[in-house]
Amino acid sequence: MGGQTDADVAIIGSGIIGTISAIDLQAAGYSVVVIEPNEPGAGTAAGSAGYLHDGEIFPVARPGLLAALPGMLLDPRGPLVVRPSYLPRFAGWGMRFLRAMRASTFARATAALASLNRDAVAELAAVANAAGADEFLVRRGGLKIVYDAHTLHELAAELSELEREGIAARALDEAEVHALEPALGANVAGAIFFPNSAHCTDPELFGRRLAERMEMNAHVVRARANAIVPQQDGSWIVKAAARGSTHEIPAKRVLVAAGYDSAALLRPLGYLAPVAAARGYHLMISDPGVALNHAMIFHEPHFAATPMNAGVRLAGTMEFALPDSPPDFRRAQMLFDLARRYIPGLRDGHATQWAGVRPSMPDSLPAMGAADRNRNLFYCFGHGHLGFTQAAVSARAMTQLISGASPFIDLTPFDLARFRS
Ligand SMILES: Cc1cc2nc3c(=O)[nH]c(=O)nc-3n(C[C@H](O)[C@H](O)[C@H](O)COP(=O)(O)OP(=O)(O)OC[C@H]3O[C@@H](n4cnc5c(N)ncnc54)[C@H](O)[C@@H]3O)c2cc1C
C-alpha cells in the first residue's frame, strides 16, 4: 500500500488531455498528483495525425448521413466499421449517434465545437512554448482536399458556416492547391485552406516533452485507478493498483481524464458517459519519395496525411472495436492505397503501423465539466478525432472551472447532464 500526501487535484490519466491539464493546474498554483499506468504523455495523441485543425467544427453525425450509413458500415474497407464483438456495446451509442444527426442538434454542436477550436491552436502553441516544445509545431496552415468536382458545393456550404463561426478559411482552386502541394496529382478538384491550422512534426516527442514539464512539479503514480471514493468532507480517495502494489491517493479534488476508460470510472458514482472506442490507424512512411508542406485531410473518404520529421504519416479510419481486441492492420495498409489516389508519387518505403483508440462521444462533443451530484469531481475526456487540437483550450477552461472562475468558453454544451434524458 503506497501512501501519498493530500494533493489539491488528483488527475486520472496522462494522455494529452491529462498532461496539459496538469501543467495548467500547476501554473495556476495547484499541487497535482497524476495517476497513469503507462508512459505519461504517450496516449493516443502520440500516434495521431498531429493535425491541429481549427477548421474541423462539424460533428461526425450530420443530417443526411443516414442514407450513406448502411453502405459505409457494410464495406469492410470503408472508412467506418463496427466489429461484431463490439455490437452489444455499440447499440446505445449508435442510437444517440442517430439522434445527433438532427439538424438542430448538429447546428448546436457545430457552434460548440467552433467555440473550442477558435483559440485552440494558439492555446496549444502557448503550452508548447512554456514546455520548451515549440520546435515540434509548424504553424503554416492546413488543408482539406476534395477529389470530386461534385463535392465542391459541400465545401462552399462549409465555408459560409466557418465564416459565420469565426474560423479563418478560404477556397482554393486546383491550380492553387498544386502550387501549395506539388506532390498532389491530377485527382484534386479543390480545397479549403485554414491559415490558423498547424501540425506537429513529432507527436511522440512532443508528448514526452510535455510530460517532462509536468513531472518537474507533479507527483506521478504509475498505477491504474480503479475507484474514486468520496469522503465526508468533500475530498476524495482514488484507489489504484499496479503490478504487486495498491495505492490510496487522497486529494481535495479529482479530474477524470482517462480517455475511453473515464466512463468505467464514473459509472459507479452514477454518471452516464456514452463514450465509444473508435479505433484509428496510422501508417508512418519514413521513405515516402515525396514531400508535403502542410497537414491535410482528404474529404473522400476522410483520412489525413501529415509531413513529420520521420517522414509522412497517413492516419484515419474509424473502427468500433473492443480496445483490447487485436488490431486489423490491413486498415493501416488501406490508407496507403487511398493516399496514392491523391499523391501518385507516394512510396511505402519503410512503413510502420500503429493503432489507437479515440474516445468518441455520439454528438462529437467532449465531456467537460463539474459533476453535478458530487463536490470537487471534474471530468474532461471524449474529444474524439480532435483531442490533440483541443487539449490546451480544454485544459485552460477546466482550470478556470476548478478554481471557481467563469471559464472563458461556455462549458454548458459539454456537460454530461446532456445524456440524462
Ligand atoms: C488515428 C488517429 C488520428 C488522430 N489524429 C488527430 C489529429 O490529427 N488531430 C487531433 O486533434 N486529434 C487527433 N486524434 C485524436 C486524439 O489523438 C485523441 O482525441 C486524444 O489523443 C485523446 O486524448 P486523451 O488524453 O483524452 O485520451 P488518451 O490518449 O486515451 O489518454 C488517456 C490516458 O488515460 C490513461 N488511463 C486509462 N485508464 C486509466 C485508469 N483507470 N487509471 C489511470 N489512467 C488511466 C491511459 O493509459 C492514457 O494514457 C487522432 C486519433 C487517432 C486514433
Ligand as a Chemical Component Dictionary entry (heavy atoms), coordinates in Angstrom:
data_LIG
# 
_chem_comp.id                   LIG 
_chem_comp.type                 NON-POLYMER 
_chem_comp.pdbx_formal_charge   0 
_chem_comp.three_letter_code    LIG 
# 
loop_
_chem_comp_atom.comp_id 
_chem_comp_atom.atom_id 
_chem_comp_atom.alt_atom_id 
_chem_comp_atom.type_symbol 
_chem_comp_atom.charge 
_chem_comp_atom.model_Cartn_x 
_chem_comp_atom.model_Cartn_y 
_chem_comp_atom.model_Cartn_z 
_chem_comp_atom.pdbx_ordinal 
LIG C1  C1  C 0 -5.575 7.576  -35.979 1  
LIG C2  C2  C 0 -5.845 8.794  -35.155 2  
LIG C3  C3  C 0 -5.531 10.044 -35.665 3  
LIG C4  C4  C 0 -5.789 11.187 -34.914 4  
LIG N1  N1  N 0 -5.430 12.405 -35.437 5  
LIG C5  C5  C 0 -5.685 13.534 -34.739 6  
LIG C6  C6  C 0 -5.313 14.800 -35.268 7  
LIG O1  O1  O 0 -4.719 14.888 -36.327 8  
LIG N2  N2  N 0 -5.628 15.920 -34.556 9  
LIG C7  C7  C 0 -6.288 15.857 -33.360 10 
LIG O2  O2  O 0 -6.590 16.886 -32.784 11 
LIG N3  N3  N 0 -6.615 14.650 -32.809 12 
LIG C8  C8  C 0 -6.336 13.506 -33.468 13 
LIG N4  N4  N 0 -6.702 12.285 -32.953 14 
LIG C9  C9  C 0 -7.465 12.238 -31.690 15 
LIG C10 C10 C 0 -6.590 12.413 -30.483 16 
LIG O3  O3  O 0 -5.427 11.634 -30.609 17 
LIG C11 C11 C 0 -7.378 11.985 -29.223 18 
LIG O4  O4  O 0 -8.603 12.665 -29.175 19 
LIG C12 C12 C 0 -6.602 12.336 -27.965 20 
LIG O5  O5  O 0 -5.299 11.824 -28.039 21 
LIG C13 C13 C 0 -7.322 11.799 -26.732 22 
LIG O6  O6  O 0 -6.542 12.149 -25.630 23 
LIG P1  P1  P 0 -6.950 11.770 -24.137 24 
LIG O7  O7  O 0 -5.877 12.263 -23.264 25 
LIG O8  O8  O 0 -8.346 12.204 -23.864 26 
LIG O9  O9  O 0 -7.061 10.171 -24.143 27 
LIG P2  P2  P 0 -5.936 9.065  -24.235 28 
LIG O10 O10 O 0 -4.884 9.408  -25.189 29 
LIG O11 O11 O 0 -6.677 7.775  -24.421 30 
LIG O12 O12 O 0 -5.266 9.087  -22.804 31 
LIG C14 C14 C 0 -5.927 8.575  -21.662 32 
LIG C15 C15 C 0 -4.853 8.163  -20.678 33 
LIG O13 O13 O 0 -5.511 7.688  -19.514 34 
LIG C16 C16 C 0 -4.846 6.531  -19.069 35 
LIG N5  N5  N 0 -5.813 5.708  -18.320 36 
LIG C17 C17 C 0 -6.836 4.976  -18.813 37 
LIG N6  N6  N 0 -7.487 4.365  -17.811 38 
LIG C18 C18 C 0 -6.872 4.745  -16.673 39 
LIG C19 C19 C 0 -7.085 4.430  -15.304 40 
LIG N7  N7  N 0 -8.084 3.638  -14.925 41 
LIG N8  N8  N 0 -6.246 4.975  -14.378 42 
LIG C20 C20 C 0 -5.241 5.828  -14.769 43 
LIG N9  N9  N 0 -5.003 6.146  -16.050 44 
LIG C21 C21 C 0 -5.806 5.604  -16.984 45 
LIG C22 C22 C 0 -4.360 5.838  -20.340 46 
LIG O14 O14 O 0 -3.274 4.968  -20.060 47 
LIG C23 C23 C 0 -3.967 7.039  -21.180 48 
LIG O15 O15 O 0 -2.613 7.392  -21.026 49 
LIG C24 C24 C 0 -6.408 11.088 -33.644 50 
LIG C25 C25 C 0 -6.698 9.829  -33.121 51 
LIG C26 C26 C 0 -6.417 8.687  -33.865 52 
LIG C27 C27 C 0 -6.716 7.343  -33.279 53 
# 
loop_
_chem_comp_bond.comp_id 
_chem_comp_bond.atom_id_1 
_chem_comp_bond.atom_id_2 
_chem_comp_bond.value_order 
_chem_comp_bond.pdbx_ordinal 
LIG C1  C2  SING 1  
LIG C2  C3  SING 2  
LIG C2  C26 DOUB 3  
LIG C3  C4  DOUB 4  
LIG C4  N1  SING 5  
LIG C4  C24 SING 6  
LIG N1  C5  DOUB 7  
LIG C5  C6  SING 8  
LIG C5  C8  SING 9  
LIG C6  O1  DOUB 10 
LIG C6  N2  SING 11 
LIG N2  C7  SING 12 
LIG C7  O2  DOUB 13 
LIG C7  N3  SING 14 
LIG N3  C8  DOUB 15 
LIG C8  N4  SING 16 
LIG N4  C9  SING 17 
LIG N4  C24 SING 18 
LIG C9  C10 SING 19 
LIG C10 O3  SING 20 
LIG C10 C11 SING 21 
LIG C11 O4  SING 22 
LIG C11 C12 SING 23 
LIG C12 O5  SING 24 
LIG C12 C13 SING 25 
LIG C13 O6  SING 26 
LIG O6  P1  SING 27 
LIG P1  O7  DOUB 28 
LIG P1  O8  SING 29 
LIG P1  O9  SING 30 
LIG O9  P2  SING 31 
LIG P2  O10 DOUB 32 
LIG P2  O11 SING 33 
LIG P2  O12 SING 34 
LIG O12 C14 SING 35 
LIG C14 C15 SING 36 
LIG C15 O13 SING 37 
LIG C15 C23 SING 38 
LIG O13 C16 SING 39 
LIG C16 N5  SING 40 
LIG C16 C22 SING 41 
LIG N5  C17 SING 42 
LIG N5  C21 SING 43 
LIG C17 N6  DOUB 44 
LIG N6  C18 SING 45 
LIG C18 C19 SING 46 
LIG C18 C21 DOUB 47 
LIG C19 N7  SING 48 
LIG C19 N8  DOUB 49 
LIG N8  C20 SING 50 
LIG C20 N9  DOUB 51 
LIG N9  C21 SING 52 
LIG C22 O14 SING 53 
LIG C22 C23 SING 54 
LIG C23 O15 SING 55 
LIG C24 C25 DOUB 56 
LIG C25 C26 SING 57 
LIG C26 C27 SING 58 
# 
